[in-house]
Amino acid sequence: MVSISYDGTLFWPNAVRHDPCCSDKRMSADVIIIGAGAAGLSAARALSNSGLSVIILEARDRIGGRIFTRHIPSFPAPIELGAEFIHGQPREIWDVADAAGLTVVEIAESHWQSLGGVLKESNFWPQWEAIVRQMREAGAPDQPFRQFIEEMYGAEDQLETKRLALDFVEGFNAASADRISVAALVAMEGAATAVGAEAVIFGGGIGENTPFVRVRACEGFEWCGLRIDPARNEQVIDREGRITTDDSRLHAYVIPAEEELLIAQKVVQCLGGTV
């Protein structure tokens, strides 16, 4: 075990001091945090910035928890053995990345897996999307994911898909397949789809003319970076405009839809005319 005295700066190697814990060593601090993973380090930073002294106790000989970045001299880029990617637009992550001047790169998706010691490109995502569709169709009553996948993918030729799905649910969601429910996974998939959006658009009728409806529709999306500007939201009535704050990472816009004109255009097209 090591103890980490945290000085409140960003998470660079010189921001923490590692001390092997000894039975005869006395330590004192305002707060002691167990675990130097992302949550522990974030808590230490917030507490330290508030003027408190902090010690973090970590069982491993490194910090970072599930984030495990290796810098290998012979390789041109760092290799991440833990965290895969930045998930969505949460300010808690992006604010730290921006403040530290970290380079964030968007890359094309390419997934590989090792089967029997052979590395091959994976087609897991189409299989997972099919499983999600089946979970949506399953409806009530709810059931544990393991029960669902055992019943739906018990055939001999589906065992590999079942194994990958169980590994994904227990690895990505950090939840036991015996406990996490199908309904919970369906809800999380819906939220993940929303995070992938470029923007939120309100157009026509209620969305265009009713500010409080726009606020209610955006509730719960603060975690992915969407922040409604109350003043802008109230001012944008029957006209085009952005209703989110300047620092919002996911923006929402009001774009008036000329519904009557669109209907008329479609009618003319159906009648064989031109618009």
VOPAGU-2260 file (C-alpha; in pm, 1 decimal, decimal comma):
REM VOPAGU-2260
SITE   aa  ch    i         X         Y         Z
SITE  MET   A    0       0,0       0,0       0,0
SITE  VAL   A    1     109,8     355,7     -63,7
SITE  SER   A    2      -6,6     683,7      79,5
SITE  ILE   A    3     -45,8     980,7    -150,5
SITE  SER   A    4     -22,2    1338,4     -31,6
SITE  TYR   A    5    -210,4    1549,8    -283,1
SITE  ASP   A    6    -125,6    1915,2    -346,0
SITE  GLY   A    7    -440,9    2019,7    -533,7
SITE  THR   A    8    -292,1    2064,6    -881,3
SITE  LEU   A    9    -390,4    1870,6   -1189,7
SITE  PHE   A   10    -308,4    1503,2   -1212,9
SITE  TRP   A   11      53,2    1511,9   -1322,9
SITE  PRO   A   12     327,5    1289,9   -1175,6
SITE  ASN   A   13     461,3    1575,7    -964,6
SITE  ALA   A   14     117,1    1648,4    -821,6
SITE  VAL   A   15     132,6    1359,4    -576,4
SITE  ARG   A   16     394,8    1225,2    -339,6
SITE  HIS   A   17     405,8     849,2    -287,6
SITE  ASP   A   18     506,4     722,7      54,8
SITE  PRO   A   19     525,7     349,3     134,5
SITE  CYS   A   20     304,5     295,2     437,2
SITE  CYS   A   21     484,7     173,3     744,6
SITE  SER   A   22     326,0      50,9    1064,1
SITE  ASP   A   23     528,8     294,3    1274,1
SITE  LYS   A   24     460,0     600,3    1056,8
SITE  ARG   A   25     201,7     846,8    1183,4
SITE  MET   A   26       3,0    1047,2     929,9
SITE  SER   A   27    -247,0    1323,2     980,9
SITE  ALA   A   28    -480,4    1504,2     743,9
SITE  ASP   A   29    -818,1    1670,5     739,2
SITE  VAL   A   30    -949,2    1399,5     506,7
SITE  ILE   A   31    -830,9    1049,9     421,4
SITE  ILE   A   32    -956,1     904,5      91,7
SITE  ILE   A   33    -951,4     531,6      18,9
SITE  GLY   A   34    -850,9     461,1    -340,1
SITE  ALA   A   35    -659,4     666,9    -598,8
SITE  GLY   A   36    -886,9     598,9    -892,2
SITE  ALA   A   37   -1062,6     871,7   -1089,7
SITE  ALA   A   38   -1322,0     931,5    -815,8
SITE  GLY   A   39   -1063,3     942,7    -537,1
SITE  LEU   A   40    -834,3    1179,8    -726,1
SITE  SER   A   41   -1126,5    1406,5    -819,6
SITE  ALA   A   42   -1242,9    1420,4    -458,9
SITE  ALA   A   43    -887,2    1495,2    -344,3
SITE  ARG   A   44    -855,2    1778,7    -592,4
SITE  ALA   A   45   -1184,6    1939,1    -486,1
SITE  LEU   A   46   -1106,8    1906,8    -114,9
SITE  SER   A   47    -750,1    2032,5    -154,6
SITE  ASN   A   48    -866,0    2331,1    -358,9
SITE  SER   A   49   -1099,2    2412,1     -69,9
SITE  GLY   A   50    -802,4    2437,6     166,4
SITE  LEU   A   51    -813,7    2093,9     329,6
SITE  SER   A   52    -516,0    1863,0     365,5
SITE  VAL   A   53    -573,9    1525,6     199,6
SITE  ILE   A   54    -411,7    1182,6     210,7
SITE  ILE   A   55    -517,1     909,3     -32,0
SITE  LEU   A   56    -456,3     545,1      54,7
SITE  GLU   A   57    -404,2     323,2    -250,9
SITE  ALA   A   58    -342,2     -53,6    -239,0
SITE  ARG   A   59    -166,6     -60,3    -575,6
SITE  ASP   A   60     178,1      81,6    -648,5
SITE  ARG   A   61      26,5     329,2    -896,8
SITE  ILE   A   62    -259,5     576,8    -919,9
SITE  GLY   A   63    -542,5     593,1   -1173,4
SITE  GLY   A   64    -755,4     290,9   -1089,2
SITE  ARG   A   65    -908,3     154,4   -1408,5
SITE  ILE   A   66    -721,4     421,2   -1605,9
SITE  PHE   A   67    -386,3     255,7   -1678,4
SITE  THR   A   68    -179,5     442,2   -1938,5
SITE  ARG   A   69     154,3     299,8   -2045,5
SITE  HIS   A   70     421,1     517,7   -2206,3
SITE  ILE   A   71     653,0     285,7   -2398,3
SITE  PRO   A   72     964,1     453,2   -2548,5
SITE  SER   A   73     958,6     235,9   -2860,8
SITE  PHE   A   74     592,3     314,4   -2936,2
SITE  PRO   A   75     485,9     647,9   -3092,2
SITE  ALA   A   76     176,8     697,0   -2874,9
SITE  PRO   A   77      64,1     609,2   -2520,8
SITE  ILE   A   78    -113,4     275,7   -2482,3
SITE  GLU   A   79    -422,7     272,2   -2262,6
SITE  LEU   A   80    -483,4     -63,1   -2093,5
SITE  GLY   A   81    -787,4      56,2   -1900,0
SITE  ALA   A   82   -1021,6     336,6   -2002,2
SITE  GLU   A   83   -1117,1     317,9   -2370,3
SITE  PHE   A   84   -1249,8     663,2   -2457,6
SITE  ILE   A   85   -1409,8     984,7   -2334,3
SITE  HIS   A   86   -1776,1     896,1   -2297,8
SITE  GLY   A   87   -2006,1    1178,6   -2400,0
SITE  GLN   A   88   -1969,8    1543,9   -2303,2
SITE  PRO   A   89   -1957,5    1557,3   -1920,7
SITE  ARG   A   90   -1802,8    1881,5   -1794,0
SITE  GLU   A   91   -1627,9    1692,1   -1511,7
SITE  ILE   A   92   -1400,3    1527,5   -1769,6
SITE  TRP   A   93   -1371,6    1799,1   -2033,2
SITE  ASP   A   94   -1295,5    2077,7   -1785,1
SITE  VAL   A   95    -996,1    1881,4   -1655,2
SITE  ALA   A   96    -878,8    1796,5   -2007,7
SITE  ASP   A   97    -908,1    2160,9   -2117,1
SITE  ALA   A   98    -734,2    2296,4   -1806,4
SITE  ALA   A   99    -447,4    2050,6   -1846,0
SITE  GLY   A  100    -408,0    2130,6   -2216,0
SITE  LEU   A  101    -456,9    1766,1   -2310,4
SITE  THR   A  102    -490,8    1675,4   -2677,0
SITE  VAL   A  103    -818,0    1493,9   -2745,7
SITE  VAL   A  104    -835,6    1315,0   -3079,2
SITE  GLU   A  105   -1141,4    1171,6   -3249,9
SITE  ILE   A  106   -1053,9     848,6   -3427,1
SITE  ALA   A  107   -1242,8     612,5   -3652,7
SITE  GLU   A  108   -1393,4     314,1   -3475,4
SITE  SER   A  109   -1202,9      -9,0   -3518,8
SITE  HIS   A  110   -1248,7    -299,8   -3279,0
SITE  TRP   A  111   -1033,9    -609,7   -3252,0
SITE  GLN   A  112   -1053,6    -914,8   -3031,1
SITE  SER   A  113    -832,2   -1207,6   -2945,4
SITE  LEU   A  114    -988,5   -1551,0   -2997,1
SITE  GLY   A  115    -778,5   -1856,7   -2929,8
SITE  GLY   A  116    -462,6   -1648,5   -2943,7
SITE  VAL   A  117    -553,0   -1506,3   -3284,8
SITE  LEU   A  118    -618,7   -1132,3   -3326,6
SITE  LYS   A  119    -906,4   -1051,4   -3560,5
SITE  GLU   A  120   -1138,5    -761,4   -3634,7
SITE  SER   A  121   -1455,2    -774,7   -3426,6
SITE  ASN   A  122   -1812,5    -738,9   -3551,8
SITE  PHE   A  123   -1947,3    -713,4   -3198,9
SITE  TRP   A  124   -2137,5    -384,5   -3236,3
SITE  PRO   A  125   -2390,0    -512,5   -3494,1
SITE  GLN   A  126   -2447,2    -812,9   -3268,1
SITE  TRP   A  127   -2493,8    -589,6   -2962,4
SITE  GLU   A  128   -2738,2    -364,4   -3149,0
SITE  ALA   A  129   -2944,4    -673,6   -3232,9
SITE  ILE   A  130   -2942,8    -773,3   -2864,8
SITE  VAL   A  131   -3056,6    -422,2   -2762,9
SITE  ARG   A  132   -3346,4    -441,9   -3010,3
SITE  GLN   A  133   -3450,0    -774,5   -2860,3
SITE  MET   A  134   -3428,9    -631,1   -2508,2
SITE  ARG   A  135   -3653,0    -339,1   -2610,5
SITE  GLU   A  136   -3905,0    -580,6   -2758,8
SITE  ALA   A  137   -3899,1    -804,8   -2449,8
SITE  GLY   A  138   -4088,9    -549,9   -2239,9
SITE  ALA   A  139   -4233,6    -643,8   -1900,1
SITE  PRO   A  140   -4174,1    -826,0   -1677,4
SITE  ASP   A  141   -3816,8    -714,2   -1622,4
SITE  GLN   A  142   -3543,7    -973,1   -1570,6
SITE  PRO   A  143   -3169,4    -996,1   -1502,5
SITE  PHE   A  144   -2954,6    -966,3   -1812,7
SITE  ARG   A  145   -2796,9   -1308,6   -1759,6
SITE  GLN   A  146   -3138,6   -1474,4   -1760,1
SITE  PHE   A  147   -3233,2   -1288,7   -2077,7
SITE  ILE   A  148   -2912,3   -1372,3   -2266,7
SITE  GLU   A  149   -2917,2   -1737,5   -2155,4
SITE  GLU   A  150   -3271,2   -1778,4   -2285,6
SITE  MET   A  151   -3219,5   -1587,5   -2610,5
SITE  TYR   A  152   -2867,0   -1702,2   -2699,0
SITE  GLY   A  153   -2839,9   -2055,1   -2569,5
SITE  ALA   A  154   -2782,8   -2226,4   -2904,3
SITE  GLU   A  155   -2440,1   -2371,0   -2981,5
SITE  ASP   A  156   -2374,5   -2128,8   -3269,3
SITE  GLN   A  157   -2461,5   -1829,2   -3045,6
SITE  LEU   A  158   -2227,2   -1903,4   -2755,7
SITE  GLU   A  159   -1958,8   -1660,9   -2876,3
SITE  THR   A  160   -2210,9   -1376,9   -2905,8
SITE  LYS   A  161   -2341,8   -1458,8   -2558,1
SITE  ARG   A  162   -1990,3   -1457,4   -2411,6
SITE  LEU   A  163   -1905,0   -1121,8   -2570,2
SITE  ALA   A  164   -2233,0    -970,1   -2451,0
SITE  LEU   A  165   -2175,2   -1086,0   -2093,6
SITE  ASP   A  166   -1816,2    -956,8   -2100,7
SITE  PHE   A  167   -1936,3    -621,5   -2236,8
SITE  VAL   A  168   -2213,1    -574,7   -1979,3
SITE  GLU   A  169   -1996,9    -672,4   -1683,7
SITE  GLY   A  170   -1690,6    -485,5   -1812,3
SITE  PHE   A  171   -1837,0    -163,8   -1952,4
SITE  ASN   A  172   -2117,0    -125,2   -1697,8
SITE  ALA   A  173   -1912,4    -270,6   -1409,0
SITE  ALA   A  174   -2222,6    -460,4   -1300,3
SITE  SER   A  175   -2300,1    -824,4   -1234,9
SITE  ALA   A  176   -2503,9    -977,0   -1518,3
SITE  ASP   A  177   -2704,3   -1156,2   -1248,0
SITE  ARG   A  178   -2816,3    -822,8   -1100,6
SITE  ILE   A  179   -2830,3    -559,5   -1374,5
SITE  SER   A  180   -3172,4    -561,8   -1538,8
SITE  VAL   A  181   -3275,7    -560,8   -1902,5
SITE  ALA   A  182   -3483,1    -243,5   -1843,8
SITE  ALA   A  183   -3179,0     -63,8   -1699,1
SITE  LEU   A  184   -2962,7    -156,8   -1997,7
SITE  VAL   A  185   -3229,4     -40,0   -2242,1
SITE  ALA   A  186   -3254,3     293,8   -2058,0
SITE  MET   A  187   -2874,8     339,4   -2061,7
SITE  GLU   A  188   -2858,6     260,3   -2432,8
SITE  GLY   A  189   -3117,7     531,8   -2495,8
SITE  ALA   A  190   -2912,9     782,7   -2297,7
SITE  ALA   A  191   -2595,8     684,2   -2482,7
SITE  THR   A  192   -2771,5     744,0   -2814,0
SITE  ALA   A  193   -2869,3    1092,9   -2700,4
SITE  VAL   A  194   -2508,1    1169,8   -2601,4
SITE  GLY   A  195   -2394,4    1096,4   -2955,9
SITE  ALA   A  196   -2611,7    1374,9   -3094,3
SITE  GLU   A  197   -2459,8    1681,0   -3261,5
SITE  ALA   A  198   -2735,9    1911,4   -3130,4
SITE  VAL   A  199   -3091,7    1924,3   -2997,4
SITE  ILE   A  200   -3343,2    2093,4   -3228,2
SITE  PHE   A  201   -3686,7    2229,3   -3133,4
SITE  GLY   A  202   -3902,7    2313,5   -3431,2
SITE  GLY   A  203   -4269,4    2375,1   -3490,0
SITE  GLY   A  204   -4563,2    2407,5   -3252,4
SITE  ILE   A  205   -4494,6    2353,3   -2883,5
SITE  GLY   A  206   -4119,6    2317,3   -2918,0
SITE  GLU   A  207   -4094,4    2645,7   -3105,9
SITE  ASN   A  208   -4322,3    2853,2   -2885,5
SITE  THR   A  209   -4315,1    2709,7   -2532,8
SITE  PRO   A  210   -3996,5    2773,9   -2329,8
SITE  PHE   A  211   -4094,1    2564,1   -2026,9
SITE  VAL   A  212   -4149,9    2259,4   -2247,5
SITE  ARG   A  213   -3796,4    2297,6   -2384,4
SITE  VAL   A  214   -3659,6    2313,4   -2030,0
SITE  ARG   A  215   -3849,4    1999,7   -1928,0
SITE  ALA   A  216   -3740,4    1815,9   -2243,4
SITE  CYS   A  217   -3373,6    1889,0   -2165,0
SITE  GLU   A  218   -3390,6    1793,5   -1798,3
SITE  GLY   A  219   -3152,5    1514,7   -1713,5
SITE  PHE   A  220   -2905,1    1593,0   -1991,3
SITE  GLU   A  221   -2678,0    1821,8   -1788,0
SITE  TRP   A  222   -2439,3    1529,1   -1740,8
SITE  CYS   A  223   -2368,7    1518,9   -2114,6
SITE  GLY   A  224   -2291,5    1889,4   -2132,0
SITE  LEU   A  225   -2626,1    2049,1   -2224,9
SITE  ARG   A  226   -2695,8    2369,4   -2032,1
SITE  ILE   A  227   -3003,6    2578,9   -2099,1
SITE  ASP   A  228   -2961,0    2957,9   -2078,3
SITE  PRO   A  229   -3285,4    3073,8   -1907,2
SITE  ALA   A  230   -3275,1    3423,8   -2060,7
SITE  ARG   A  231   -3214,1    3301,9   -2414,3
SITE  ASN   A  232   -3476,8    3032,7   -2376,0
SITE  GLU   A  233   -3741,2    3288,0   -2278,2
SITE  GLN   A  234   -3645,2    3527,3   -2558,5
SITE  VAL   A  235   -3648,1    3276,4   -2844,4
SITE  ILE   A  236   -4015,5    3268,2   -2939,3
SITE  ASP   A  237   -4131,0    3219,6   -3298,0
SITE  ARG   A  238   -3781,4    3280,1   -3430,9
SITE  GLU   A  239   -3453,9    3095,6   -3481,7
SITE  GLY   A  240   -3193,4    3096,6   -3207,2
SITE  ARG   A  241   -2969,5    2905,5   -2968,4
SITE  ILE   A  242   -3106,2    2851,1   -2617,9
SITE  THR   A  243   -2797,3    2701,6   -2450,2
SITE  THR   A  244   -2514,9    2873,1   -2263,2
SITE  ASP   A  245   -2189,1    2962,8   -2437,3
SITE  ASP   A  246   -2000,6    2689,2   -2249,4
SITE  SER   A  247   -2257,6    2417,7   -2322,6
SITE  ARG   A  248   -2091,9    2124,7   -2499,9
SITE  LEU   A  249   -2419,4    2002,9   -2650,1
SITE  HIS   A  250   -2621,1    2290,9   -2794,0
SITE  ALA   A  251   -2996,1    2324,3   -2836,7
SITE  TYR   A  252   -3156,4    2539,8   -3104,7
SITE  VAL   A  253   -3502,4    2659,8   -3195,7
SITE  ILE   A  254   -3557,7    2644,7   -3572,1
SITE  PRO   A  255   -3908,5    2749,0   -3678,4
SITE  ALA   A  256   -4065,2    2492,7   -3907,9
SITE  GLU   A  257   -4292,3    2631,7   -4178,7
SITE  GLU   A  258   -4527,0    2339,7   -4150,2
SITE  GLU   A  259   -4795,9    2479,5   -4378,8
SITE  LEU   A  260   -4540,1    2545,5   -4653,2
SITE  LEU   A  261   -4396,2    2196,4   -4619,0
SITE  ILE   A  262   -4741,8    2042,5   -4647,5
SITE  ALA   A  263   -4819,6    2254,2   -4953,4
SITE  GLN   A  264   -4490,4    2153,0   -5117,7
SITE  LYS   A  265   -4561,2    1784,2   -5061,2
SITE  VAL   A  266   -4913,3    1822,1   -5204,8
SITE  VAL   A  267   -4778,1    1990,2   -5517,7
SITE  GLN   A  268   -4518,0    1715,1   -5557,6
SITE  CYS   A  269   -4783,8    1445,7   -5521,2
SITE  LEU   A  270   -4990,2    1614,7   -5789,5
SITE  GLY   A  271   -4693,8    1602,3   -6023,9
SITE  GLY   A  272   -4614,0    1970,8   -6015,6
SITE  THR   A  273   -4293,8    2150,6   -5928,3
SITE  VAL   A  274   -4217,3    2370,1   -5631,6
